[in-house]
């Protein structure tokens, strides 16, 4: 079936509105054979993974966070997950979900997890089993159940509508075998007939390295990508709650932004670096190398073709494709008069970022100053700053909260682009703290005060898009 099918990913917020997703995306007026040659990779329902692990935005601990900290309240947190899962089951009763089967699935999985965590906690109490030996596996176990729940329910609902849906549960529940990522996925698709079956695939895959350990919360897009590559899909489709637009429609106004329409994988990487993922940067690489395009669609605007991300696309005319940024950066500025002319100073400095596991978003340098702009929320930031100060005692190490706003496009090679951007910001009395643009000219980055973050986006969008 190579090249005849699509692999499609549905995110958690969309899954929470599964009735609409079923009508807009999965069924969408199709009948008979038109329903098939499509594989759906699903995320957990919105908020479930936050309850299982920790809140992605606030860091508030869920089951895992409380268990890892040794708090007995992890049991109450697990009960909260159970209650929320059962609430989701009730919300789908009207569209055909068998409540008895769905509830039984939840109880069986969560009872098993509770018993497992009790055993792990008991073993850990003996002192010979440090947390580093069992916490990663605990996190994997908890991560898996959210996708298993949503995938199971989806299959039941679709079958009630006459669709030959089948569950591809890659979570490895009660399976003692360990496989590589490729082996685990290929085993799940063994003997499936894509022309007559619709696989609903868990976004979580159990494999030897640990998908959560390796990729953290972006793992469902890794699964999406791997499934597309291994099954040789003709196209990957990501269904989101919004279009990939020229700017933030909430900030700028839905009537002012435009759907991008087409871009390339390089631009997708730029967006990923700004925490505004069209697709996880690590997920897109193999699809790019295999020349499998990715389409980003608005799940609630099914008639629109969305944005196609292709390997070699370049806009035939110079244009800006998107204005975006992030306001959660901290500038780490190292000023040292002894830096000038010293070979390897930057290398020694970067070693501290490597040890802390920090990847910087932007960077500026001159003769005696190097500034890295990194995500402030990264857990290693404080330790990194302390180690830099200890290693460079004669340097001045200063920090400052900042924002970055970027003007991004596949082809911005036109004299005057930079001056237009600077003038648009100056017209709003915005002071640019730092700026950068690589020679490929696909991303102009402006480092600003956080208070100017929204105004800068509005000004740049007005200049280049409107």
C-alpha positions, 0 to 999 in steps of 0.5 A: 500500500506504499504511497496510497495512504495518508497518516493523520494526527489528531491532537488532544484538544481536538480529540476532546471534541471527538463528535465534531472530529468524526464528522469533519475529519474521519467521516467527512461525507465519505462512504465505503472504500473512501473511508480507508487508506487512512491511518489516524494517530491520536493523542490523549484527551485534552488535559489528561496528560497534565493530570497524569504527569504535570501541567505543561504550562504551570508545572503543577504536579500530577500523578507522576510529579507527586509520586516522584516527590514521595507524596502519598497524594499520588493516589488521590491524583490517580483517582482524579484521572479516573474521574476525568476519564469517566467524564469523557466517556459520558460526553461521548455516550450520545455518539455511540460509545458503549459506556460499559466497555469504555468504563471497564477499559479505564478501570482495568488500566488504572487499577493496574497502574495503581497496583504497579505504583504500589509495588514500585513504591514498596521496592523503593523503600528498601533503599537499594533501588534509587529513584533514577532506576524506576522513575523513568519507567514510571513516567513511561507507564503513566504517559501511555494510558491517556492515548490508550483511552482515547484510541480505544474509545475512538474505535468503539464509536467508529464501529458503532457508525459502521466503520471497520476501525481497528485499535493499534495499541502500541503502549505495550500494556502488560507486554514484557517484551522490549523492541526498538521503535521501528520494530514496535510500530511495524509489529502493530501494523502486521497483517493490516489491510489499509484498503479495508481497515482504519487503524486508530493508533496510540500516540504513545509507543513503548520501546527500549529507549523510552519514547517519553525519556527520549522526546518528552511531551512531543512523543505523539508527533514522533509516532506520527512521523515514524508511522508515516515513514515506515508505512511509506505514506503519500502524505502526513496530515496534522489536524489542529484547532486552528490554521497555520496563519501569518500571525496569531489570530487572537492577537492580530484579529482573525480577519487580518491574518491569512492562511500561509498555504505553503512552506517548507521544512526549514520554516517548520524548524524555525517555528519549532524553535520558537515553541510554535510547532507546526510539527516537532522538529525531530519528528519532521526530519525523517519525513523530510528525508523520505520526501513525505509532505506534511499538511497542517489543517484546521480540524474545524474547517474541513473544506480548507486545504490547509498549509502544505509543508514540502521539502523544496518549496520556496516562495516564487516572490519574496514575502513574509509567511509568518510573524511570531515569537515567544516572551519567555526568554532570559538573556544570559550576557557574559562580558569579559575584557579578556575575551577579545581575540581569545580562541575557544572562549565561546566553546568553553562558555557553551560547555556550561549550556551543554551540561545543563541541557539548554539549547539557545534560541538566539545569540549575539556576540561582539569583541568582549560580550556574548549573550545567549537567549534561552527559555527561562522555564528550563530547569537547568537555567539557574544552575547554568548561570551559577556554573558560568559565574564560577568558571569565569570569575573575572567576567560580568554575568548579567541576566535579563527577561526578554522576548523574541519576535521573528519575521519568517519566510522561505524567501525574504531576499529583498533589499529593504526587508530589514529596514522596513521591519526596523521602521515598523518597530520604531513607529511604535517606539519599540527599542530593539535590544538585539537582532539577528539574521542568518545569511539564508535570510529566512528568519529575522529575530528581534530581541525586545522588552517583554512589554513590547511583545504583542505590540511588535507582532501587530506592527510587523504583521501590519507592515508585511502582511496587511 
